[in-house]
Amino acid sequence: LEKGMHCVDCHFVGDSHGDGKLYAETRAAAKIRCVDCHGDYGEPATLRMSDGTDLTTLPTGFGPRFQKRRGKIFQQSSIDPAVKWEVVQTLDTITPGNEHYNERSRLAKTMQSDGTTWGNLLDPAKLAHASGKVACQTCHTSWVTSCFGCHLPMAANRKKPNLHNEGTDSRNWTGYNFQTLRDDVFMLGRDSTAHGNDVTTIRSSCAVLVDSQNQNREWLYTQQQTVSAEGLAGTAFSPFFSHAIRGGRQTKTCTDCHLSRANDNNAKMAQLLMLGTNFYNFIGRFAYVGMGRSGFTAVAVTERDQPQAVLGSSLHSLAYPERFDAFLRKGRRLREAHVHRGRDIRSLQLRGEYLYTASGADGLVVYDVANVDNKGFSQRIQTAPVSPLGQRLYVRTKDAAGVALPSTMAIDPTRPRLPVNEEPAIHSMYGFVYVADRQEGLILVPAATLLDGDPTNNFLERAVTFNPDGKLTGAQSVTIVGTYAYVSTDRGLVVVSLRNAPKRLSISAEIGPPSLDRPRAVAVQFRYAFVCDAEGLKVLDVTDLGNPRATGTVVRLPEANAVYLSRTYAYVAAGSKGLAVLDIQDPVRPQLDQVYDAEGTLTDARDVKLGMTNNSLFAYVADGRNGLRVVQLLSPDTNPGIYGFSPRPKPKLIASFPTKGPAVAISKGLDRDRAVDESGNQLAVFGRRGARPFDQAEMYRMYLRGDSPWTVTNDPPRAPLDFQAPTKSARR
């Protein structure tokens, strides 16, 4: 754009008018490549495309498109006869003495796979960023747009013109409402088969949630996920070309993709590898709150209409000023909620149409919540929507204290695969629910039948009960990290390998006193685990997931009940202290950023989860005897830097709901920026055939040398004095 370029200055006649073939995607039809005009590392551009097109023969309305003069290549604008520019050659940027020489360019393009040797191109096979395996835009993309979540509510008996100008009308109108559009995300993965599966930029795209309203204005289902034909989550991702290409000092730097020597990019690495950062998670219209012996409640926390503003939020005041004023007059109290009894709901997790709960002596109890927003149902939450004989949505255990799903996204590993789709097999562990029972240890329950669309096979039963030598007795919570279960027990943290689940489970590590004292909860971000125990918040190095190592880091918070990690901040439900916010940009040196108690009214924080709705970030706090608290953390009107990677939160209590019993747990929202787990198992569908996230071995190459972390800085080491380009035979 700054040069004066337009689309037709890159996409010539072949790209614009096609070659007579139909392609499944526009990118597959585009033949132009960066090297066609800028050349490769070792030689200038030949100005000949991969399909044989000679670019020097292509005209513009003002003369030849390309000209070579004095060893340089110049391009004529297709739009403006007065505009020309030099097409800088890649080789020039890495050749010392050339007017376009850039030492950072030379470092990046000549760096070898050992991570230390650089300066020459004598052996292209050893290059870390060879153009044949890393797409140019991987480093040269300056910014990326991602859309996390598109809300598609379908309403019957709404006459509207069809969307794509078919000339007919629709009686079932589906609105298109994008949720969270951001430009602070940078993710990498493998491109499609059509583009050689090289390393490239990835974005979130078509992460769809769907609603359906019938002719009686009854919501038949609300904000439900989609699932691919082969069982991957429909929270989709795609490789793409950003068209935000830069050179000079505006490209990506070393620490954008590799471990920083200052250890300050742990969250960015989690984002880069698509492990998720919990920043974009979606709570939705209802927040589910566990109330111990009083059961649980689904509390409506947003408007039903679009835009789906959180009640009491800044967006609520802008989009619905009259409703907002009425909400203020009623004391910011949430009114709509649907309660269901339960013996002792201590932990709960929503996924799709079902809510999974750990219910003490009742064990695992699963509730059908598909009709929670359907006014046509008097009993909106139930365990037997058809008949108690038609399904069994519970498994009795002695004392269920915690429940975990391997993902909040709907993933079904039992579906058949079609090789032509080039989608991976899903690890069998994703077909189970994991229950921490204080007497029985870890229990695995198959639950994939709740995703297969068949209502006749939903009879849950335990598959595995794992408690060797009583080591998991006293289990009170479980967190799934890759192919491992981190189980918090009275004795310490026990790491259970699920690599061969359900056939064989094994304990790979145990961490107890003095490193951990009665751990209560665990959250993991990339290479570090944050553990709440009787002394406060502690940090473990989990570079080796199966063998966590204590770092010695302790933040004294005696009432640390639960922790939620969101990019460079940790949010701790700190009991009588309220909500403690820690800066964890350097994970082994966390700093207490602020403690928020809503002017002394948030006094019994038991659990906290975050959710983003329409670019504003909210904390949902289970505040014990005070009930549910909704705290606005980020909003465009209160945080000018909200569009940065991790702006500092400014907490503000905006809504409350007094629960019938003590609020002890909150269901986590839907992961919207997680495409792969820590063990390299793909979770989300990719919208291009053959595209995928990195597998575990590819992740390791980004930050390990052997078993040790490998770190970088953005300051180039001293440049080698000599420079040698490869010979033609080596290039071939």
Salt bridges, closest charged atoms under 4 A:
GLU2 OE1 - ARG246 NH1 3.24
ASP15 OD2 - HIS11 ND1 2.83
ASP19 OD2 - LYS31 NZ 3.05
GLU25 OE1 - ARG688 NE 2.83
GLU43 OE1 - ARG731 NE 3.56
ASP54 OD2 - ARG48 NH2 3.59
GLU86 OE2 - HIS100 NE2 3.08
GLU99 OE2 - LYS72 NZ 2.50
ASP123 OD2 - LYS126 NZ 4.00
ASP169 OD2 - LYS159 NZ 3.81
ASP184 OD2 - ARG182 NH2 2.44
ASP184 OD2 - ARG567 NH1 3.48
ASP191 OD2 - ARG27 NH2 2.95
ASP211 OD1 - HIS151 NE2 2.86
GLU303 OE2 - HIS316 NE2 2.86
GLU303 OE1 - ARG323 NH1 2.76
ASP305 OD2 - ARG323 NH2 3.06
GLU336 OE1 - ARG285 NH2 2.96
GLU336 OE2 - HIS338 NE2 3.53
ASP344 OD2 - ARG346 NE 2.97
ASP362 OD1 - ARG343 NE 2.80
ASP373 OD2 - ARG285 NE 3.07
ASP373 OD1 - ARG304 NH2 2.70
ASP399 OD1 - ARG346 NH2 2.57
ASP412 OD2 - ARG415 NE 3.05
GLU422 OE2 - ARG689 NH1 2.35
GLU440 OE1 - ARG462 NH1 2.72
ASP490 OD2 - ARG438 NH2 2.71
GLU510 OE2 - LYS471 NZ 3.20
ASP517 OD1 - ARG518 NE 2.83
ASP533 OD2 - LYS538 NZ 2.88
GLU535 OE1 - LYS538 NZ 2.32
ASP541 OD2 - ARG527 NH2 3.76
ASP541 OD2 - ARG549 NH2 2.82
ASP586 OD2 - ARG589 NH1 3.05
ASP593 OD1 - ARG648 NE 3.08
ASP604 OD1 - ARG606 NE 3.08
ASP604 OD2 - ARG625 NH1 3.52
ASP607 OD2 - LYS609 NZ 2.92
ASP623 OD2 - ARG629 NE 3.19
ASP671 OD1 - LYS668 NZ 3.52
GLU678 OE1 - ARG674 NH2 2.96
GLU698 OE2 - ARG190 NH2 3.08
GLU698 OE1 - ARG692 NH1 2.82
